[in-house]
Amino acid sequence: MIAYIVRRLCLSLLMIALVSVLVFVVLRLLPGDPTITRVGAAQSIDAKTLAQMHHRLGLDDPIIVQYGRWIGGLFHGDLGRSYFSEYPVGELIGQRVGATLLLAVAGLILGVLISLPLALLPAISRRRIWRRLVGGYATVGMAAPPFVFGIILIAVFSVGLGWMPTGGYQSLFADPLHSLRLLVLPALTLGITLSAPLVHYLRTSMREVDSAAFVRTATGKGLRRRQVVNGHVLPNAMLPTATAFGVMIGSVLGGVVVVEYVFRWPGLGSLIVDAVLQRDYAVLQTAVLLVAAAFVLANLVIDILLGVLDPRLRVGGARARRRTRTAVAAVGGAQ
């Protein structure tokens, strides 16, 4: 088990390193100049002044030097300063990360709470109408982008019924009740976005498990359909779905960017959008790397949990290593 965890941890660190290189290089290849965006429409800025600004921001150094300076600063806790506002990047991200975590966690919880009943209902009742309704929900939920659900929820519950505010953010510690009212619609938007693919994966996995021999044995013993599904089908269908859940966390983090902009939620999503418009490399590269690291970390935790719950993953890895060593030994003997 220790070897399995070490392998997954090394792979995750390698993925984060590759993402950092990719993000840094891609940002430098995009059209646009942070200094031009900063001076705006000023007419009195000459080429010499722009060159001085490039030098002060370190943008005239070779790209490998810029990357080394950024990575070195990350290890020392110095994330640099914003090209646009000149505030420390760590301070800007620290002001926004709490709001994003609150929204992401609430959206994940709602997504799980919505998907489980929707996936279980057709499996227990076996009525065609429920299969069609749940299948339609999953199809629409996966096809439509998150902002569509956000706009519909605002139109119905804010503009039409007047039950919820249209947007904004309030710290949970300052005013818990008002903060929860502001959180409901954006969290529900994220929950719908996550629940649709979860319902699809869970229903597919449950259909495969439902045809297994042990399920037919449990049914033959006289157990009720609800007992068979809850006690035998669902637990065995959760492992493949958990793997898909780790992949879907990336879509949730991507959906946060859009949802925050729709609901005026001051989190990392709105910070990333502003940094893109301003070509603020210092903020953008660190914020994107933080989101990517959160995605990799979430998948690492899920992989470790799956390794604990399903020993076949660890055994399969050990068998693969033994086959590799045997093949190498055979080649060496032949030589």
C-alpha positions as a printed NumPy array, in Angstrom:
array([[  0.   ,   0.   ,   0.   ],
       [  2.876,   2.381,   0.796],
       [  4.413,   1.758,  -2.622],
       [  1.047,   2.459,  -4.277],
       [  0.694,   5.793,  -2.434],
       [  4.279,   6.793,  -3.275],
       [  3.718,   6.032,  -6.958],
       [  0.541,   8.081,  -7.082],
       [  2.193,  10.95 ,  -5.207],
       [  5.195,  11.039,  -7.561],
       [  2.892,  10.957, -10.577],
       [  0.822,  13.83 ,  -9.159],
       [  3.93 ,  15.952,  -8.544],
       [  5.083,  15.274, -12.094],
       [  1.692,  16.339, -13.463],
       [  1.789,  19.597, -11.483],
       [  5.303,  20.314, -12.799],
       [  4.197,  19.709, -16.385],
       [  1.124,  21.915, -15.899],
       [  3.308,  24.73 , -14.581],
       [  5.506,  24.577, -17.705],
       [  2.488,  24.392, -20.009],
       [  0.67 ,  27.3  , -18.359],
       [  3.782,  29.49 , -18.351],
       [  4.657,  28.843, -22.005],
       [  1.095,  29.163, -23.33 ],
       [  0.584,  32.508, -21.611],
       [  3.727,  33.877, -23.27 ],
       [  2.515,  32.692, -26.667],
       [ -0.871,  34.397, -26.406],
       [ -1.266,  37.702, -28.257],
       [ -1.25 ,  40.833, -26.142],
       [  1.182,  42.74 , -23.97 ],
       [  0.716,  43.427, -20.229],
       [  2.417,  46.811, -20.559],
       [  0.124,  47.906, -23.408],
       [ -2.909,  46.818, -21.384],
       [ -1.606,  48.688, -18.371],
       [ -1.017,  52.041, -20.09 ],
       [ -4.343,  51.707, -21.925],
       [ -5.115,  54.402, -24.442],
       [ -2.409,  56.816, -23.304],
       [ -0.899,  58.607, -26.315],
       [  2.289,  59.934, -24.692],
       [  3.906,  56.545, -24.031],
       [  6.894,  56.002, -26.308],
       [  8.848,  52.872, -27.116],
       [ 11.596,  53.71 , -24.606],
       [  9.124,  53.927, -21.739],
       [  7.534,  50.618, -22.765],
       [ 10.983,  49.011, -22.868],
       [ 11.668,  50.298, -19.351],
       [  8.382,  48.837, -18.14 ],
       [  9.264,  45.51 , -19.751],
       [ 12.609,  45.553, -17.958],
       [ 11.05 ,  46.455, -14.608],
       [  8.515,  43.627, -14.933],
       [ 11.211,  41.193, -16.07 ],
       [  9.482,  40.516, -19.374],
       [ 12.639,  41.138, -21.425],
       [ 14.493,  38.229, -19.804],
       [ 14.691,  34.847, -21.557],
       [ 11.621,  32.709, -20.935],
       [ 13.621,  30.092, -19.046],
       [ 14.868,  32.801, -16.674],
       [ 11.328,  34.078, -16.134],
       [ 10.105,  30.548, -15.425],
       [ 12.928,  29.877, -12.983],
       [ 12.231,  33.135, -11.161],
       [  8.533,  32.281, -10.869],
       [  9.093,  28.706,  -9.644],
       [ 11.784,  29.842,  -7.237],
       [  9.4  ,  32.412,  -5.828],
       [  6.723,  29.742,  -5.368],
       [  9.058,  27.638,  -3.232],
       [  9.973,  30.68 ,  -1.134],
       [  6.378,  31.882,  -0.721],
       [  6.881,  34.865,  -3.034],
       [  4.227,  34.739,  -5.756],
       [  5.277,  38.05 ,  -7.272],
       [  3.229,  41.169,  -7.871],
       [  0.35 ,  41.865, -10.195],
       [  1.422,  43.555, -13.431],
       [ -1.729,  45.642, -13.395],
       [ -2.372,  46.664,  -9.765],
       [  1.114,  45.891,  -8.342],
       [ -0.493,  44.19 ,  -5.326],
       [  1.169,  40.965,  -4.123],
       [ -0.291,  37.992,  -5.983],
       [ -0.478,  35.96 ,  -2.777],
       [ -2.613,  38.656,  -1.165],
       [ -4.965,  38.845,  -4.159],
       [ -5.424,  35.069,  -4.249],
       [ -5.781,  34.847,  -0.469],
       [ -8.674,  37.313,  -0.599],
       [-10.531,  35.189,  -3.187],
       [ -9.727,  31.549,  -2.416],
       [-12.115,  31.314,   0.561],
       [-15.122,  32.3  ,  -1.525],
       [-14.202,  29.799,  -4.244],
       [-13.728,  26.961,  -1.745],
       [-17.11 ,  27.698,  -0.171],
       [-18.854,  27.65 ,  -3.551],
       [-17.011,  24.539,  -4.812],
       [-17.666,  22.495,  -1.66 ],
       [-21.338,  23.501,  -1.581],
       [-21.69 ,  22.628,  -5.271],
       [-20.055,  19.214,  -4.782],
       [-22.308,  18.389,  -1.841],
       [-25.443,  19.401,  -3.73 ],
       [-24.29 ,  17.468,  -6.798],
       [-23.945,  14.248,  -4.798],
       [-27.241,  14.811,  -2.969],
       [-29.059,  15.353,  -6.273],
       [-27.445,  12.504,  -8.215],
       [-27.938,   9.656,  -5.74 ],
       [-31.783,   9.78 ,  -5.576],
       [-32.049,  10.346,  -9.323],
       [-29.87 ,   7.325, -10.066],
       [-31.587,   5.075,  -7.512],
       [-35.173,   5.908,  -8.472],
       [-35.216,   4.197, -11.907],
       [-33.206,   1.235, -10.583],
       [-35.675,   0.572,  -7.769],
       [-38.985,   1.318,  -9.491],
       [-38.014,   0.008, -12.973],
       [-40.701,   2.165, -14.549],
       [-40.056,   3.472, -18.037],
       [-41.265,   6.988, -17.214],
       [-38.598,   7.407, -14.508],
       [-35.865,   6.08 , -16.783],
       [-36.822,   8.564, -19.479],
       [-37.093,  11.531, -17.11 ],
       [-33.772,  10.84 , -15.387],
       [-32.088,  10.105, -18.723],
       [-33.382,  13.382, -20.123],
       [-32.12 ,  15.258, -17.067],
       [-28.654,  13.744, -17.473],
       [-28.563,  14.534, -21.197],
       [-29.642,  18.157, -20.798],
       [-27.363,  18.643, -17.794],
       [-24.306,  17.43 , -19.693],
       [-25.149,  19.296, -22.894],
       [-25.941,  22.755, -21.519],
       [-23.135,  24.978, -20.157],
       [-23.302,  26.073, -16.499],
       [-24.218,  29.689, -17.222],
       [-27.493,  28.557, -18.843],
       [-28.676,  26.989, -15.574],
       [-27.488,  30.051, -13.686],
       [-29.49 ,  32.421, -15.877],
       [-32.595,  30.208, -15.627],
       [-32.35 ,  30.047, -11.829],
       [-31.934,  33.825, -11.614],
       [-34.909,  34.384, -13.929],
       [-37.159,  32.032, -11.931],
       [-36.168,  32.435,  -8.273],
       [-34.773,  35.979,  -8.265],
       [-36.592,  37.959, -10.938],
       [-39.829,  35.967, -11.133],
       [-40.473,  34.845,  -7.544],
       [-38.161,  37.232,  -5.711],
       [-37.079,  34.53 ,  -3.251],
       [-33.312,  34.794,  -3.754],
       [-30.868,  37.621,  -4.497],
       [-29.501,  37.811,  -8.021],
       [-25.875,  37.731,  -6.924],
       [-23.207,  38.97 ,  -4.573],
       [-21.145,  37.547,  -1.744],
       [-21.133,  37.837,   2.043],
       [-18.658,  36.186,   4.376],
       [-20.1  ,  33.189,   6.185],
       [-18.668,  34.445,   9.466],
       [-20.026,  37.99 ,   9.115],
       [-23.675,  37.116,   8.402],
       [-24.333,  33.338,   8.086],
       [-28.008,  33.61 ,   7.082],
       [-27.478,  36.197,   4.349],
       [-24.379,  34.36 ,   3.161],
       [-26.353,  31.141,   2.734],
       [-29.086,  32.964,   0.78 ],
       [-26.436,  34.322,  -1.586],
       [-24.864,  30.866,  -1.856],
       [-28.003,  28.895,  -2.792],
       [-28.328,  29.744,  -6.491],
       [-24.64 ,  29.549,  -7.527],
       [-24.16 ,  26.333,  -5.525],
       [-27.301,  24.84 ,  -7.084],
       [-25.995,  25.773, -10.536],
       [-22.748,  23.92 ,  -9.836],
       [-24.681,  21.045,  -8.27 ],
       [-26.779,  20.572, -11.418],
       [-23.658,  20.726, -13.587],
       [-21.995,  17.988, -11.518],
       [-25.059,  15.823, -10.869],
       [-25.898,  15.249, -14.543],
       [-22.708,  13.318, -15.46 ],
       [-22.741,  11.626, -12.055],
       [-26.243,  10.309, -12.711],
       [-25.136,   9.065, -16.13 ],
       [-22.049,   7.242, -14.839],
       [-23.828,   5.823, -11.806],
       [-26.782,   4.505, -13.824],
       [-24.429,   2.886, -16.362],
       [-22.392,   1.25 , -13.614],
       [-25.518,   0.069, -11.795],
       [-26.886,  -1.544, -14.965],
       [-23.66 ,  -3.521, -15.354],
       [-23.685,  -4.65 , -11.718],
       [-27.406,  -5.478, -11.892],
       [-26.702,  -8.307, -14.33 ],
       [-24.098,  -9.966, -12.079],
       [-24.661, -13.417, -10.595],
       [-24.602, -12.282,  -6.961],
       [-27.438,  -9.818,  -7.677],
       [-29.549, -12.603,  -9.181],
       [-28.747, -14.723,  -6.125],
       [-29.857, -11.939,  -3.768],
       [-33.068, -11.536,  -5.766],
       [-33.669, -15.287,  -5.7  ],
       [-33.41 , -15.29 ,  -1.909],
       [-36.553, -13.163,  -1.779],
       [-35.008,  -9.781,  -0.97 ],
       [-37.004,  -6.724,  -1.959],
       [-35.821,  -4.695,  -4.917],
       [-34.908,  -1.759,  -2.664],
       [-32.764,  -4.04 ,  -0.482],
       [-31.032,  -5.54 ,  -3.512],
       [-30.221,  -2.119,  -4.988],
       [-29.136,  -0.446,  -1.75 ],
       [-27.259,  -3.424,  -0.321],
       [-25.683,  -5.041,  -3.397],
       [-25.954,  -2.984,  -6.59 ],
       [-25.134,   0.518,  -5.328],
       [-22.016,  -0.336,  -3.228],
       [-20.431,  -2.222,  -6.136],
       [-21.333,   0.516,  -8.618],
       [-19.752,   3.265,  -6.521],
       [-16.117,   2.354,  -7.276],
       [-16.231,   3.005, -11.053],
       [-18.311,   6.123, -10.409],
       [-15.741,   7.409,  -7.899],
       [-13.099,   7.281, -10.634],
       [-15.316,   9.334, -12.927],
       [-16.051,  11.701, -10.025],
       [-12.358,  12.558,  -9.789],
       [-12.29 ,  13.492, -13.46 ],
       [-15.457,  15.567, -13.117],
       [-13.904,  17.706, -10.389],
       [-12.006,  19.412, -13.182],
       [-15.261,  20.402, -14.862],
       [-16.541,  21.707, -11.544],
       [-13.45 ,  23.889, -11.116],
       [-13.89 ,  25.106, -14.663],
       [-17.576,  25.755, -14.048],
       [-16.733,  27.837, -10.99 ],
       [-15.141,  30.436, -13.269],
       [-18.356,  30.888, -15.254],
       [-20.706,  30.661, -12.269],
       [-18.754,  33.254, -10.3  ],
       [-18.958,  35.673, -13.2  ],
       [-22.718,  35.143, -13.617],
       [-23.497,  35.618,  -9.912],
       [-20.865,  38.316,  -9.229],
       [-19.131,  35.965,  -6.809],
       [-15.687,  37.415,  -5.896],
       [-13.647,  34.217,  -6.086],
       [-10.734,  32.87 ,  -8.087],
       [-12.937,  32.555, -11.161],
       [-13.601,  36.271, -11.461],
       [ -9.944,  36.958, -10.63 ],
       [ -8.836,  34.692, -13.486],
       [-11.237,  36.365, -15.934],
       [ -9.963,  39.829, -14.977],
       [ -6.36 ,  38.637, -15.276],
       [ -7.057,  37.293, -18.773],
       [ -8.558,  40.593, -19.91 ],
       [ -5.624,  42.543, -18.431],
       [ -2.934,  40.072, -19.624],
       [ -1.781,  39.926, -16.   ],
       [  0.592,  36.964, -16.311],
       [  1.719,  37.044, -12.685],
       [ -1.822,  36.572, -11.352],
       [ -3.077,  34.307, -14.119],
       [ -0.278,  31.735, -14.089],
       [ -0.386,  31.329, -10.305],
       [ -4.183,  31.144, -10.104],
       [ -4.407,  28.585, -12.935],
       [ -1.643,  26.502, -11.359],
       [ -3.498,  26.586,  -8.038],
       [ -6.701,  25.332,  -9.685],
       [ -4.772,  22.602, -11.53 ],
       [ -3.035,  21.556,  -8.311],
       [ -6.407,  21.317,  -6.558],
       [ -7.662,  19.073,  -9.366],
       [ -4.583,  16.825,  -9.182],
       [ -4.777,  16.679,  -5.386],
       [ -8.46 ,  15.711,  -5.466],
       [ -7.728,  12.907,  -7.921],
       [ -4.803,  11.758,  -5.767],
       [ -7.076,  11.484,  -2.721],
       [ -9.668,   9.556,  -4.741],
       [ -7.013,   7.201,  -6.132],
       [ -5.708,   6.467,  -2.637],
       [ -9.222,   5.851,  -1.337],
       [ -9.92 ,   3.527,  -4.243],
       [ -6.686,   1.684,  -3.505],
       [ -7.824,   1.189,   0.077],
       [-11.352,   0.111,  -0.876],
       [-10.4  ,  -2.018,  -3.889],
       [ -7.257,  -4.15 ,  -3.337],
       [ -7.374,  -5.237,  -6.983],
       [ -5.775,  -1.926,  -7.981],
       [ -2.753,  -2.562,  -5.754],
       [ -2.545,  -6.229,  -6.726],
       [ -2.817,  -5.354, -10.408],
       [  0.064,  -2.902, -10.093],
       [  2.233,  -5.476,  -8.292],
       [  1.482,  -8.119, -10.936],
       [  2.385,  -5.695, -13.703],
       [  5.743,  -4.975, -12.052],
       [  6.428,  -8.705, -11.641],
       [  5.644,  -9.309, -15.329],
       [  7.999,  -6.478, -16.284],
       [ 10.833,  -7.867, -14.147],
       [ 10.275, -11.344, -15.617],
       [ 10.399, -10.003, -19.167],
       [ 13.587,  -8.044, -18.471],
       [ 15.202, -11.11 , -16.913],
       [ 14.23 , -13.227, -19.905],
       [ 15.734, -10.72 , -22.33 ],
       [ 18.917, -10.558, -20.246],
       [ 19.182, -14.366, -20.205],
       [ 18.698, -14.548, -23.941],
       [ 21.49 , -12.063, -24.472]])
